[in-house]
Amino acid sequence: MESREGAAATRDCVLDFSRLSLTALSLDTVSEERRRDTKQFYLNYNRLSSLPPSIGVFHNLEFLDISNNGLTAICDDITRLTKLKTLLAKNNRLDEFSLPKDFGSLSLEVLNFSGNRFEEIPLQCTKLWRLQSLSIGGNRLKSIPTEIENLTSLEMLYLGGNLITAIPPEVANLPYLSYLVLCDNRIQSVPPQLTRLHLLRSLSLHNNLLTYLPREILSLVHLQELSLRGNPLVVRFVKEMTYNPPSLLELAGRTVKSRNIPYSPCELPSNLVFYLDLASKCPNPKCAGVYFDSCVRHIKFVDFCGKYRLPLMHYLCSPECRSPCSSNPQSDAESEDENSVPADRLQRVLLG
């Protein structure tokens, strides 16, 4: 009985006017109680040219889908929806002049304007300080405003399929950004400041005009996907090694571990015992070395399913320590068994 009542309550919260070929919105058949209880409103796949003022009567609305209409404007009354968290307005005819002046006063967390006619990101959107996901893909954007840094809660930024030529350094001021999609644009370079995006997990840059990447991009330790296909990249950069010389502490620790010199908590301070326990074995099976903080990040191209060239990142103990298959510069054309290197020493850096 409780589950049925819960399901009924959920249905009462949802108002679905989608796929009705509506050219205007009439709420004559919607009771006052239903207007008050509605939390999700679907108006997608109709023929609306503008969002009607009557939308403002849904004071408890949290989710609104007005995608796939012919909308050219969003009325001022949307700002009365103080509880609105998600607004989906994909595939309309909206541009930077379509939004009300106070649009930035909304408490939106998810905003999707993909498939419209925006040539600029409206400044009202950069005032949505609670926004976690912003999608304006498939528009006519030529640039990203510096005010984008105001969206300090943003976790996902999707701007693929536009005409963007540059990434402003201010994007690096988004502390929670995890997914950045800038594919299918005209971007020619990546600012090294992006390395400040410490939580970035996915960076999509395929089908741009990139000829190189900054070496600093290898410091994005949480990056799991870096898509670069369809760029005129200089492939040499991915063969370079990055290496910080080991400290005297690390050199001593490497000697102790590689030569199996015995030690015990009775002989060494606890902090040194803890440090020695952090040693990582070099993944090269022909090397008996270890490393602590200083290692070489080496990218190796690997054949994947006979179709893709998948670069994998190796962590080696020194520049002289090459993996067995990379001692010959020509061996990049050969296939390597991914299982020969421990999984915890590999990191995907490119998906193609």
Disulfide bonds with the S-S distance in Angstrom:
none
